Amino acid sequence: MRKTLLISEVFPPLHGGSGRWFWEIYSRYPKGAVEVLTDKSSGAQETDSSFPHPVHRIAMSAQPWGIASLAGLRFYFRTWRKLDSLVRDHEIAQVHCGRVIPEGLPAMINKFRRGTPYTCYVHGEDVEIARTSREITILTRWVFRHAEKVVANSENTRDILRKWWKIDEDRLIVMTPGVDTERFVPVTDGKSPLWPKHRVVLTVGRLQRRKGQDMMIRALPRIRKSIPDVLYCIVGGGEDESHLKELAQTNGVTEHVEFSGELTDEQMLACYQGCDLFALPNRRVKNDDEGFGMVLLEAQSCGKPVLAGDSGGTRETLDPDRTGVIVDCTAPEPLAQAVINLLQNTDRLAQMGTAGRSRMEQGFAWQELARKAQEKLA
């Protein structure tokens, strides 16, 4: 196995599906096979001490992704120097990049200097957003051109890479994220006591338009007519928080929306276990789309039925009509009707939850996905 340097801005303790994906995969690599280069983060010392490989941290966040500015050039030069020194000092044989941009550009420069091959992970929304900028599009094409392999997180992302970026099929690998089926487990003694007086719809994720929290809030007035005790719990933080709170007030459902903010892993697990239905009502907003949706896996692993939008790669996380449903979430009406239909049929909810748990155990457990990753990226 070639010794690997993973470079990714997103990595625990920073919340994010891609960071959790990298942690779970690379923590299962053999000792001495991995070094990690990531962003400085509060609380990182404790997190890094529990990771089985060395973690190196530099400032990587809130930087321009382009090279047309002095700040951007400084960022890439500083990041490349650190990456280059790690490659030299730790005898790195390959670099794995958490994204094409910005992580892939220093890896490409390093390849020119030392010949070290690199692989780029692609999450769907990252390359879609890249197409909105001429400069980032050019940089992305440069990085793709010289990459040894390109990892798509879903079949949907692979289609994007083939259609828009013309990536050769022999360099493309599809590897989906997974779930810790030993940690994300159903409650064994009945319903969780977290919300004893409500039927709860839960969404976990960054507060941004493509996640669809706003559409669920718009759907709540109609849902309440059939499900008076419904509560919509939103876990996560982000730029849309004030807008969502205003929207809840405007629609007269403030008392039926709970904003929980960022939670610890234990608190988030309790939310999964305590909800009646997990929903990620995602939709495409301009070029911004949901590439996969790890939270849908975590909910199913906890034995919960799931609802996802008919957009991006979320369809691949569930078995439609068996472990959950796919819904057009571009308007509140079909979303409201789908939630009502599910919450009014407790037997169907239970059957979906059981089927979802079984599916996660069979196809999405981290241990097996890590083994496949080591084979494909060796």
NORLIN-V262137 format. One record per pair of residues at least 12 apart in sequence whose ideal C-beta (glycine too) atoms are under 8 Angstrom apart, sorted by the first residue. I is the first residue (numbers start at 1). J is the second residue. Records with the same first field share a line. If there is no record, write none. Layout:
I = J + J
This chain:
1 = 29 + 30 + 33 + 374 + 378
2 = 93 + 94 + 378
3 = 32 + 33 + 34 + 35 + 90 + 91 + 92 + 93 + 94
4 = 26 + 29 + 33 + 34 + 35 + 92 + 93 + 94 + 95 + 96 + 377
5 = 34 + 35 + 36 + 37 + 83 + 86 + 87 + 90 + 92 + 94 + 95 + 96
6 = 22 + 26 + 34 + 35 + 36 + 37 + 38 + 95 + 96 + 98
7 = 36 + 37 + 38 + 79 + 83 + 95 + 96 + 97 + 98 + 103 + 106 + 107
8 = 22 + 36 + 37 + 38 + 97 + 98 + 99 + 103
9 = 38 + 39 + 60 + 61 + 98 + 99 + 102 + 103
10 = 22 + 38 + 39 + 98
11 = 23 + 36 + 38 + 39 + 41 + 55 + 98
12 = 47 + 51
13 = 41 + 42 + 43 + 44 + 46 + 47
14 = 39 + 41
15 = 236 + 262
17 = 177 + 292 + 293 + 294 + 295
18 = 98 + 99 + 121 + 123 + 177
19 = 98
20 = 177 + 294
21 = 153 + 177 + 178 + 294
22 = 36 + 98
23 = 51
24 = 178 + 180 + 366 + 369 + 370
25 = 366 + 369 + 370 + 373
26 = 53
27 = 51 + 52 + 53
28 = 366 + 367 + 370 + 371 + 374
29 = 53 + 370 + 374
31 = 52 + 53
33 = 53
34 = 53
35 = 53 + 54 + 56 + 86 + 90 + 92
36 = 51 + 53 + 54 + 55 + 56
37 = 56 + 57 + 58 + 82 + 83 + 86
38 = 55 + 56 + 57 + 60
39 = 57 + 58 + 59 + 60 + 61
40 = 57 + 58 + 59 + 60 + 61
41 = 57
44 = 57
56 = 82 + 86
58 = 78 + 79 + 82
59 = 78
60 = 79 + 102
63 = 75 + 102
65 = 101 + 102 + 136 + 139
66 = 133 + 135 + 136 + 139
67 = 105 + 135 + 139
68 = 135
75 = 102
76 = 102 + 105 + 106 + 109
79 = 102 + 106
80 = 105 + 106 + 109 + 110
83 = 95 + 106 + 107 + 110
84 = 106 + 109 + 110 + 113 + 114
87 = 110 + 114 + 116
88 = 114
92 = 116
93 = 116
94 = 116 + 117 + 118 + 119 + 148 + 377
95 = 107 + 110 + 111 + 116 + 117 + 118 + 119
96 = 118 + 119 + 121 + 377
97 = 118 + 119 + 120 + 121 + 143
98 = 121
99 = 120 + 121 + 122 + 123 + 126
100 = 120 + 122 + 126 + 127 + 130 + 140 + 143 + 144 + 147
101 = 126 + 130 + 136 + 139 + 140 + 143
103 = 120
104 = 118 + 120 + 140 + 143 + 147
105 = 139 + 142 + 143
107 = 120 + 143
108 = 142 + 143 + 146 + 147
111 = 146
117 = 148
118 = 146 + 147 + 148
119 = 147 + 148 + 149 + 150 + 151 + 377
120 = 143 + 144 + 147 + 149 + 150 + 151
121 = 151 + 153
122 = 150 + 151 + 152 + 153 + 157 + 161 + 291
123 = 153 + 157 + 291 + 292
124 = 152 + 153 + 154 + 156 + 157 + 160 + 289 + 290 + 291 + 292 + 312 + 313
125 = 210 + 288 + 289 + 290 + 291 + 312
126 = 291
127 = 140 + 157 + 160 + 161 + 164 + 165
128 = 160 + 287 + 288 + 289
129 = 287 + 288
131 = 164 + 287
132 = 286 + 287
140 = 165
141 = 165
144 = 165 + 167
147 = 171
148 = 171
149 = 171 + 172 + 173 + 377
150 = 167 + 171 + 172 + 173
151 = 173 + 174 + 175 + 377
152 = 172 + 173 + 174 + 175
153 = 174 + 175 + 176 + 177 + 291 + 292 + 313
154 = 174 + 176 + 291 + 292 + 312 + 313 + 316
155 = 174 + 313 + 316
156 = 291 + 312 + 313 + 315 + 316
157 = 174 + 291 + 292 + 313
158 = 172 + 174
173 = 376 + 377
175 = 369 + 372 + 373 + 376
176 = 292 + 316 + 364 + 369
177 = 292 + 294 + 297 + 369
178 = 297 + 364 + 365 + 366 + 368 + 369
179 = 294 + 297 + 298 + 300 + 301 + 360 + 364 + 365 + 366
180 = 301 + 365 + 366
181 = 301 + 360 + 361 + 364 + 365 + 366
183 = 269
184 = 269 + 272 + 298 + 301 + 302 + 360
185 = 273 + 301 + 302 + 303
186 = 273 + 302 + 303 + 304 + 353 + 357
187 = 273 + 274 + 303
191 = 274
192 = 270 + 273 + 274
193 = 274
194 = 270 + 271 + 273 + 274
195 = 231 + 233 + 274 + 275
197 = 229
198 = 229 + 230 + 231
199 = 227 + 229 + 230 + 231 + 276 + 277 + 343
200 = 230 + 231 + 232 + 233 + 274 + 275 + 276 + 277
201 = 216 + 230 + 231 + 232 + 233 + 275 + 276 + 277 + 278 + 279 + 339 + 343
202 = 232 + 233 + 235 + 271 + 272 + 274 + 275 + 277 + 278 + 279 + 299
203 = 216 + 232 + 233 + 234 + 235 + 236 + 278 + 279 + 280 + 281
204 = 235 + 236 + 268 + 271 + 272 + 278 + 295 + 298 + 299
205 = 235 + 236 + 280 + 295
206 = 236 + 237 + 238
207 = 234 + 236 + 237 + 238 + 239 + 240 + 241 + 244
208 = 238 + 239 + 240 + 288
209 = 240 + 285 + 288
210 = 282 + 283 + 284 + 285 + 288 + 289 + 290 + 312
211 = 280 + 281 + 282 + 290
212 = 279 + 280 + 281 + 282 + 283 + 309 + 329
213 = 234 + 240 + 244 + 281
214 = 240 + 243 + 244 + 247
215 = 281 + 283 + 329 + 330 + 331 + 332 + 335
216 = 232 + 279 + 281 + 332 + 335 + 339
217 = 232 + 244 + 247 + 248 + 251 + 253 + 257
218 = 247 + 251 + 332
219 = 332 + 333 + 335 + 336 + 339
220 = 232 + 248 + 251 + 253 + 256 + 257 + 336
221 = 251 + 252 + 253
222 = 332 + 333 + 336 + 337 + 340
223 = 336 + 339 + 340 + 343
224 = 253 + 256
226 = 340 + 344
227 = 339 + 340 + 343 + 344
230 = 256 + 339 + 343
231 = 256 + 257 + 258
232 = 253 + 256 + 257 + 258
233 = 257 + 258 + 260 + 271 + 275
234 = 257 + 258 + 259 + 260
235 = 260 + 261 + 262 + 263 + 268 + 271
236 = 261 + 262
237 = 261 + 262
241 = 259
244 = 257 + 259
245 = 259
269 = 302
272 = 298 + 299 + 302 + 304
273 = 302 + 304
275 = 299 + 304
276 = 304 + 343 + 349
277 = 304 + 305 + 306 + 307 + 339 + 342 + 343 + 349
278 = 295 + 296 + 299 + 300 + 304 + 305 + 306 + 307
279 = 306 + 307 + 308 + 339
280 = 293 + 295 + 296 + 306 + 307 + 308 + 309 + 314
281 = 307 + 308 + 309 + 327 + 329 + 335
282 = 308 + 309 + 311 + 312 + 314 + 329
283 = 309 + 311 + 329 + 330
284 = 311 + 312
289 = 311 + 312
290 = 309 + 311 + 312 + 313 + 314
291 = 312 + 313
292 = 312 + 313 + 314 + 316 + 317
293 = 308 + 312 + 313 + 314 + 317
294 = 317
296 = 308 + 314 + 317 + 318 + 324
297 = 317 + 360 + 364
299 = 356
300 = 317 + 318 + 323 + 324 + 353 + 356 + 357 + 359 + 360
301 = 356 + 357 + 360 + 361 + 364
302 = 357
303 = 353 + 354 + 356 + 357
304 = 353 + 356
305 = 323 + 324 + 325 + 342 + 348 + 349 + 352 + 353 + 356
306 = 318 + 323 + 324 + 325 + 352 + 356
307 = 324 + 325 + 326 + 327 + 335 + 338 + 339 + 342
308 = 324 + 325 + 326 + 327
309 = 326 + 327 + 328 + 329
310 = 326 + 327 + 328 + 329
311 = 329
314 = 326
318 = 356 + 359
319 = 355 + 356 + 359
322 = 352 + 355
323 = 352 + 355 + 356 + 359
324 = 352 + 356
325 = 338 + 342
